[in-house]
Amino acid sequence: MSSSKRKEESNLLNGGVKQSTWSKAFSSNAVWEEKDEFLDVIYWLRQIIAVILGVIWGIAPLKGFLGIAIFCIINAGVLYLYFSSFQQIDEEEYGGTWELTKEGFMTSFALFLVGMLIKSCGVDNLLHSSTL
């Protein structure tokens, strides 16, 4: 379905009322008038996934190459399924699949490592410290 046709249908369904960014983010096949708005959603969803996985990896504890590889696969896979299956956007409008897959990835990787280190090192050491 073409982008302009989806916009017309969306405006008719919404009565001409503009949806908020987060309501569009959790609505299947949402219409994204602005390219940057969708890229922001991809970026922030990736950061949320990184924090959640960082804490889980800190608790589990998944470490080393295996932990990092599993994080990368889950992080990229979930976002790929989100924009290709759930939102069903035309990837070429955003620079291709690779551009969407790597959007905000390095920031989320750093956040994942910080979350994992805080949980596995920092919090555990504080809880077991006798100087509290």
N, C-alpha and C positions, 0 to 999 in steps of 0.2 A: 504494500500500500504506500502510495507516495506521501511525502511529508506534508505537503499542502492539504491533501485530502484528509489526513489524520487531524490536522489543526482545525479544519472546518467542522469535522465531526465532534471534536472535543469542545469547541465553542458552542455547538448546538446542545450537546449533552449538559454542559455546565451553565447554560443560560447566559453565556457571555462573561461569566465570573471567572477571574483568574485564580487558579489553584496555587496554594503555597508550595514551595519547593519540596518540603518533606512529605506532603500529601501526594505529590506526583512521584516522589521517590519510592513510595510503597504502593503505588497503583500500577497495575500491569498495563503495558503499552501506552504510557503517558506521553503527552506531546511536549517536547522541549523546544520552546521558541528560541531560547538562547543557548548556544553551544557551551558557554562557560558555566551555565547553571548545572547542566548535566555533568560536566567534568568536576565541578565542586562536589556533587553528590558522590561520584566515584571516589574522589579523594577522601572525603570524610567517612564513607563506609569502610574504606580500606583501613583508616586509622582506628575505627571502632573494632574491626576484626583483629588488628594487631594487638590492641590492648587486651582483648579477651584471650587471644591465643597466648600472649606473653604470660598472663597470670596462670593459665592452664599449664603451660610448659614449666613454669616455676614450681607449681604444685606437683606435677607428674613424676619426677623431673625428666623432661626430655632435653638432652644436651648434645653438643657436638654437631657434626655434619648432618646426622640423621634428623635431629630436631630442627635445624635450619632448613633442610631440604623439605621436610614435611610442612613447615610453615609456608615456604614459598609456593608449594603446590596447592595448599589449601587457599592461601591468600589470592593467588592468581586465578585458581579454578572457580572459587565462589564469585569473584567479580566478573569473570568471563560468562558464567551462567547467568548472572544478574543482567548484564547488558545485552547478551545475545538471545537468551530465552525469555526472561521475565519482561524486560523493556522492549525487546525486539527492535532495537534501533538499527539504522544503517551505519555500520562501522566506518564506511568510507567518508561519511560526512565529518567524522572526528579524526581522520588521519589513518584509519585502518585499525584492525584488531590489536596489533602490537602497541600502538599509541595508547589505546584505552587500557590495555593490560598493564602497562608500565606506569600509568598515571598515578603519581604519589607513592610508588612502590618503595623507593629508598627511604622516604620519611617514615613509612609504616614499618619498615625493617628496623630502623633505629628505635622506634617506639616499642616494637616487639622486644628487642634486646634489653631496653631499659626496664620494661615491665617484667621480663623474666628475671633480670638481675635483682630488681628490688624485691620480688617475691622470694627468690631462692637464696639470696644472700642477706639483704638488708633486714627484712621483716623477721626472718628466722633468727638472726643474730640478736636483734632487739628483744625478741620474746625470751630467748635463752640467756640473756645477759644478767649477771648477778648485780650489776651496778645500778639497776633501776631503782 
